[in-house]
């Protein structure tokens, strides 16, 4: 199955994993709605919705760059209507936008708590609610959320409880919406990386250059997402996928070309166990 002619609504798609997924879909000739906040260049961040749109068009897709704060439900509804007017519908929602702060309870300002829960949990709900009326009309509808497997091990919550709970809220919506819309044929899944991924969040908020060098490229998430999104929706729903497991199941054995630094020991991401030879998750 191809994504040619399919319309993807991607939150936070101006860089990183969201942009990588957009570019992979664009190679099939997909329509990509970039719903993100970065319209003007920021010295701390690579790219804007406009540079992302140019890259998507160059890759063979069609792009609609929209300035969207996904916490604003009215703006999200308007953006969805703009997308439908431009492309005729929505086939796929990628809940990619996320906020992070790795601090404990006493060190987390309430404003930062509100930001993480507003973007992560509320944003996932708002984008899903706005896109669902059109997904229900689509031929092979998918919702794919960048969030971790649902586990109850306290070790994943102890150091950064606010961030962990905000990300798990996204995963809870995968569990809930997969069940709620199973009979209507909408695939609802989550995807999470085995290792840290070389993104602005890793560079600026988490581990800097050392962790970037122990990371994989965003393209591994894009290729895993592509496999999920090209499956029949009624057969693939309610899953919490890990990127390398998806690719191995798809017959890809050599993952070394995804490494930022060839041969470097990789850093396991949060909320997943390290494989032998990897640095354990913090």
Secondary structure, 3 states (H helix, E strand, C coil): CCCCCCEEEEECCCCHHHHHHHHHHHCCCCEEEEEECCCCCECCECCCHHHHHHHHHHHCCEEEEEECCCCCHHHHHHHHHHHHHHHCCCCEEEECCCCCCCCCCCCCCHHHHHHHHHHHHHHHHHHHHHHHHHHCCCCCCEEEEECCCCCCCCHHHHCCHHHHHHHHHHHHHHHHHHHHCCCCCCEEEEEECCECECCHHHHHHHCHHHHHHCCECCHHHHHHHHHHHCCCHHHCCCCEEEHHHHHHHCCCCCCHHHECCCCCCCEECCCCCCCCCCECCC
